[in-house]
Amino acid sequence: MRVEASVVTRRLVSRTAPSDRSYRRRVAACVAPMLLLAPLAGCNEGVLDPRGPVGAAEKLILLNSLGVMLAIVIPTIVATLGVAWWFRASNTRAHYRPDWEYSGRIEMIVWSIPIMVVLLLGGISWVGSHDLDPPKPLESTIKPITVEVVSLDWKWLFIYPDQGVASVNKLVVPAGTPITFKLTSASVWNSFFVPQLGTQIYTMAGMTTRLNLMADKPGIYAGLSAHFSGDGFSDMRFNVDALTPALFASWVAQTKRQGPMLDAAGYGALAQQSKAVRPFGYRAVAPGLFDMIVAQKAAPSGAPTSGYPTAQVSPRSPNAQGK
């Protein structure tokens, strides 16, 4: 009786308890998707998490380009593994042909695939470069607002000419409204980038670049400088506060009631090198200040590093011309 009971017990255990092999398969089935998705964990608040039409279009271009490239990468990897497996030493059916030198079919495949990839990627880039041209206005029934952007050492100045206010290291925009940016640099070459809204664009002294963006819905989006510009580069970050139109109007009204005046003297003080500047606003802006900065008629900021405290950034200054 004890022998029969033990046999029955073993049969029941073998039927109910999972084998080591099946258990490992279930674990692998659970862990594999997590490992595949792990690299995407850092994509939050980045280019793969767009919050505007430009960012969404750029994400689509990235995914399309990835799909086109995978169409050649995956077959190449599979073919490499297949050739290595077929021509292994133990396979007696594989024929070694040292005198083989040409095959029209193979040559057609080898050259046609890269040609198609180049044509597809070129077509995607051609269409995208025209549809997402930075100066091209966005299609919308809402009138855009203008924001003048100045990169300084080491902070960002945002001027709202139509509203008559300005802010430092904080960009406030109405959600759902196209934003027309006019950008320049009062110092060295820099780069304006809001990953979730799209399109990194450079700012350069003595010239103006243009950019059109829009935030689809209210939120706070991170902005940064994407080009090294000296000691305080790591602190050149700002938030984009996308508000409802009513809250944006309230912010403009509140800014007009507080803060200093951004005139020539105020800009001269702001242009001095400083790091990790907390956001603040200006209640009023001198007319034509942005144009003066572009024409380099405003007070230039200091040199990009502390090692040259007497240098002037303006290329029209005597120090820059070696006089």
C-alpha positions as CSV (number, residue, x, y, z in Angstrom):
1,M,0.0,0.0,0.0
2,R,2.8,2.4,0.8
3,V,4.5,1.7,-2.5
4,E,1.2,2.4,-4.4
5,A,0.6,5.6,-2.4
6,S,4.1,6.9,-3.2
7,V,3.6,6.2,-6.9
8,V,0.3,8.0,-6.9
9,T,1.8,10.9,-5.1
10,R,4.7,11.2,-7.6
11,R,2.2,11.2,-10.5
12,L,0.1,13.9,-8.9
13,V,3.2,16.1,-8.2
14,S,4.4,15.6,-11.8
15,R,1.0,16.7,-13.1
16,T,0.6,19.7,-10.9
17,A,4.1,21.0,-10.3
18,P,5.7,22.8,-13.3
19,S,8.9,21.3,-14.6
20,D,12.1,23.3,-14.5
21,R,12.0,23.8,-18.3
22,S,8.5,25.2,-18.4
23,Y,9.2,27.4,-15.4
24,R,12.2,28.8,-17.1
25,R,10.2,29.4,-20.3
26,R,7.6,31.4,-18.3
27,V,10.2,33.5,-16.6
28,A,11.9,34.2,-19.9
29,A,8.6,35.2,-21.5
30,C,8.1,37.7,-18.7
31,V,11.6,39.1,-18.5
32,A,12.2,39.4,-22.3
33,P,9.6,42.2,-22.9
34,M,11.0,44.1,-19.8
35,L,14.5,43.9,-21.2
36,L,13.3,45.1,-24.6
37,L,11.4,48.0,-23.1
38,A,14.1,49.0,-20.7
39,P,16.0,51.2,-23.1
40,L,12.8,53.2,-23.7
41,A,12.5,54.0,-20.0
42,G,14.6,57.1,-20.5
43,C,12.6,58.4,-23.4
44,N,10.0,60.2,-21.2
45,E,10.1,64.0,-21.7
46,G,12.3,63.5,-24.8
47,V,12.1,63.4,-28.6
48,L,10.1,60.2,-28.4
49,D,7.4,61.8,-26.2
50,P,6.4,64.8,-28.4
51,R,3.9,67.4,-27.2
52,G,3.5,69.4,-30.4
53,P,3.0,69.0,-34.2
54,V,6.6,69.6,-35.0
55,G,7.9,67.1,-32.4
56,A,5.3,64.5,-33.5
57,A,6.4,64.9,-37.2
58,E,10.0,64.5,-36.3
59,K,9.3,61.4,-34.2
60,L,7.5,59.9,-37.3
61,I,10.6,60.6,-39.4
62,L,12.8,58.8,-36.8
63,L,10.6,55.8,-36.7
64,N,10.3,55.6,-40.5
65,S,14.1,55.9,-40.9
66,L,14.5,53.2,-38.2
67,G,12.1,50.9,-40.1
68,V,13.9,51.4,-43.4
69,M,17.3,50.7,-41.9
70,L,16.1,47.7,-40.0
71,A,14.8,46.3,-43.4
72,I,18.5,45.9,-44.4
73,V,20.1,45.3,-41.0
74,I,17.9,42.4,-39.9
75,P,18.2,40.4,-43.2
76,T,22.0,41.1,-43.2
77,I,22.3,39.7,-39.7
78,V,20.1,36.7,-40.5
79,A,22.1,36.0,-43.7
80,T,25.4,36.2,-41.9
81,L,24.2,33.7,-39.3
82,G,22.7,31.5,-42.0
83,V,26.0,31.4,-44.0
84,A,28.0,30.7,-40.9
85,W,25.6,27.8,-40.0
86,W,25.4,26.4,-43.6
87,F,29.2,26.4,-44.2
88,R,30.1,24.9,-40.8
89,A,32.7,22.2,-40.9
90,S,30.3,19.4,-40.1
91,N,28.0,20.1,-43.0
92,T,29.0,17.8,-45.9
93,R,26.4,19.3,-48.2
94,A,28.1,22.7,-48.4
95,H,30.3,23.0,-51.4
96,Y,33.5,24.9,-51.4
97,R,34.0,26.7,-54.7
98,P,37.2,28.6,-54.8
99,D,36.9,29.4,-58.6
100,W,33.5,31.1,-58.2
101,E,33.7,34.8,-59.0
102,Y,30.5,36.2,-60.3
103,S,26.7,35.9,-60.1
104,G,24.4,38.4,-61.7
105,R,21.5,37.6,-59.4
106,I,23.6,38.0,-56.3
107,E,25.1,41.2,-57.6
108,M,21.6,42.6,-58.3
109,I,20.5,41.8,-54.8
110,V,23.6,43.1,-53.1
111,W,23.4,46.5,-55.0
112,S,19.6,47.0,-55.2
113,I,18.9,46.8,-51.5
114,P,21.4,49.6,-50.6
115,I,20.1,51.7,-53.5
116,M,16.5,51.3,-52.3
117,V,17.5,52.2,-48.7
118,V,19.3,55.4,-49.9
119,L,16.3,56.3,-52.1
120,L,13.8,55.8,-49.2
121,L,15.9,57.6,-46.6
122,G,16.5,60.4,-49.1
123,G,12.8,60.7,-49.8
124,I,12.0,60.8,-46.1
125,S,14.6,63.5,-45.6
126,W,13.5,65.5,-48.6
127,V,9.9,65.6,-47.6
128,G,10.6,66.2,-43.9
129,S,13.1,69.0,-44.6
130,H,10.5,70.9,-46.5
131,D,7.5,70.2,-44.3
132,L,9.5,71.0,-41.1
133,D,11.6,73.9,-42.3
134,P,12.1,76.0,-39.1
135,P,11.0,79.4,-40.6
136,K,7.9,77.9,-42.2
137,P,4.8,79.1,-40.3
138,L,2.6,76.4,-38.8
139,E,-0.9,75.9,-40.2
140,S,-3.4,77.2,-37.6
141,T,-6.5,79.4,-37.4
142,I,-5.0,81.0,-34.3
143,K,-2.8,84.0,-34.7
144,P,0.7,83.2,-33.6
145,I,2.6,85.2,-30.9
146,T,6.2,86.3,-31.3
147,V,9.0,85.5,-28.8
148,E,12.5,87.0,-29.2
149,V,15.2,84.7,-27.8
150,V,18.7,85.8,-26.8
151,S,21.3,83.4,-25.5
152,L,23.6,84.9,-23.0
153,D,26.4,83.6,-20.7
154,W,24.9,81.5,-19.2
155,K,21.1,82.1,-19.4
156,W,18.2,82.6,-21.7
157,L,16.4,85.9,-22.3
158,F,12.8,85.7,-23.7
159,I,11.3,88.9,-24.9
160,Y,7.6,89.3,-25.8
161,P,7.5,92.4,-28.1
162,D,3.7,92.4,-28.5
163,Q,3.1,92.0,-24.8
164,G,5.9,94.3,-23.7
165,V,7.4,91.9,-21.1
166,A,10.4,89.6,-20.8
167,S,11.6,86.7,-18.7
168,V,14.9,85.0,-17.9
169,N,15.3,81.2,-17.9
170,K,11.5,80.7,-18.2
171,L,9.5,80.6,-21.4
172,V,5.7,81.0,-21.0
173,V,3.5,80.3,-24.0
174,P,-0.2,79.7,-24.6
175,A,-1.0,76.1,-25.4
176,G,-2.5,75.5,-28.9
177,T,-1.1,78.7,-30.2
178,P,1.7,78.8,-32.8
179,I,4.9,80.5,-31.5
180,T,7.2,82.4,-33.9
181,F,10.7,82.6,-32.4
182,K,13.3,85.0,-33.5
183,L,16.7,83.9,-32.1
184,T,20.1,85.5,-31.7
185,S,23.1,85.3,-29.4
186,A,24.7,88.1,-27.4
187,S,27.8,85.9,-26.9
188,V,29.1,82.8,-28.4
189,W,27.4,80.2,-30.6
190,N,24.6,78.4,-28.8
191,S,21.7,76.1,-29.4
192,F,18.0,76.3,-28.4
193,F,16.3,73.0,-27.9
194,V,13.0,71.9,-26.4
195,P,13.0,68.1,-27.1
196,Q,9.3,67.5,-26.7
197,L,8.3,70.4,-29.0
198,G,11.0,69.6,-31.6
199,T,13.7,71.2,-33.8
200,Q,17.0,72.2,-32.3
201,I,18.2,75.4,-33.8
202,Y,21.4,77.5,-33.3
203,T,21.7,81.1,-32.1
204,M,24.6,83.2,-33.5
205,A,25.8,86.7,-32.7
206,G,25.0,89.3,-35.4
207,M,22.3,87.3,-37.1
208,T,18.7,86.1,-36.5
209,T,17.4,82.6,-37.0
210,R,13.7,81.8,-37.0
211,L,11.7,78.9,-35.6
212,N,8.0,78.0,-35.4
213,L,6.8,75.6,-32.7
214,M,3.5,74.9,-30.8
215,A,2.6,73.0,-27.7
216,D,-0.5,70.9,-28.2
217,K,-1.8,71.1,-24.6
218,P,-0.9,72.7,-21.3
219,G,2.1,71.3,-19.5
220,I,5.7,72.0,-18.4
221,Y,8.4,71.0,-20.9
222,A,12.1,71.1,-20.4
223,G,14.4,73.3,-22.5
224,L,18.1,73.4,-22.7
225,S,21.2,74.6,-24.5
226,A,22.5,71.8,-26.7
227,H,25.8,73.3,-27.6
228,F,28.8,73.8,-25.2
229,S,29.4,77.4,-24.5
230,G,31.7,77.7,-21.5
231,D,31.8,77.4,-17.7
232,G,28.1,77.7,-17.0
233,F,26.8,75.6,-19.9
234,S,25.3,72.9,-17.7
235,D,23.1,75.5,-16.0
236,M,21.6,76.9,-19.3
237,R,18.3,75.1,-18.7
238,F,14.8,76.5,-18.7
239,N,11.2,75.3,-18.4
240,V,8.5,76.0,-21.1
241,D,5.2,76.6,-19.3
242,A,2.4,76.0,-21.7
243,L,-0.7,77.6,-20.2
244,T,-4.3,78.0,-21.3
245,P,-4.9,81.4,-23.1
246,A,-6.6,82.8,-20.0
247,L,-3.7,81.8,-17.7
248,F,-1.2,83.2,-20.2
249,A,-3.0,86.5,-20.2
250,S,-3.0,86.4,-16.4
251,W,0.8,85.8,-16.4
252,V,1.4,88.7,-18.7
253,A,-0.7,91.0,-16.5
254,Q,1.1,89.8,-13.4
255,T,4.5,90.2,-14.9
256,K,3.7,93.8,-15.9
257,R,3.0,94.6,-12.2
258,Q,6.4,93.5,-10.9
259,G,10.0,93.2,-11.8
260,P,12.5,95.7,-13.1
261,M,12.6,97.5,-16.5
262,L,14.7,95.9,-19.3
263,D,16.3,98.9,-20.8
264,A,19.9,99.5,-22.0
265,A,21.2,99.6,-18.4
266,G,19.2,96.6,-17.3
267,Y,20.4,94.6,-20.3
268,G,24.0,95.6,-19.6
269,A,23.7,94.2,-16.1
270,L,22.0,91.0,-17.4
271,A,24.6,90.5,-20.0
272,Q,27.4,89.9,-17.5
273,Q,28.4,86.3,-17.0
274,S,26.4,84.5,-14.3
275,K,25.6,80.9,-13.5
276,A,22.4,79.1,-12.3
277,V,20.2,82.2,-12.6
278,R,16.8,81.7,-11.1
279,P,13.9,82.6,-13.4
280,F,12.5,86.1,-13.1
281,G,10.6,88.6,-15.2
282,Y,10.8,92.2,-16.5
283,R,7.7,94.4,-16.4
284,A,8.6,96.3,-19.5
285,V,11.1,96.2,-22.3
286,A,12.8,99.0,-24.2
287,P,11.5,99.1,-27.8
288,G,13.8,97.7,-30.4
289,L,16.1,96.1,-27.8
290,F,16.3,92.8,-29.7
291,D,17.2,94.5,-32.9
292,M,20.0,96.4,-31.1
293,I,21.3,93.1,-29.7
294,V,21.3,91.6,-33.2
295,A,23.1,94.7,-34.6
296,Q,25.6,94.4,-31.7
297,K,24.8,97.9,-30.6
298,A,23.9,96.8,-27.1
299,A,26.4,96.2,-24.3
300,P,28.3,92.9,-25.2
301,S,28.6,90.2,-22.6
302,G,31.8,88.9,-21.2
303,A,34.0,86.2,-22.7
304,P,32.9,82.6,-22.7
305,T,35.3,81.5,-20.0
306,S,36.6,83.3,-16.9
307,G,40.2,83.0,-18.2
308,Y,39.7,86.1,-20.4
309,P,37.8,88.6,-18.3
310,T,38.7,91.6,-20.5
311,A,37.8,90.1,-23.9
312,Q,34.7,91.2,-25.8
313,V,32.6,88.7,-27.6
314,S,31.4,91.1,-30.3
315,P,33.4,90.5,-33.5
316,R,33.2,94.2,-34.3
317,S,35.0,95.2,-31.1
318,P,38.6,96.3,-31.2
319,N,39.8,93.3,-29.0
320,A,38.2,90.8,-31.4
321,Q,39.9,92.5,-34.4
322,G,43.3,92.5,-32.7
323,K,43.5,96.3,-32.5
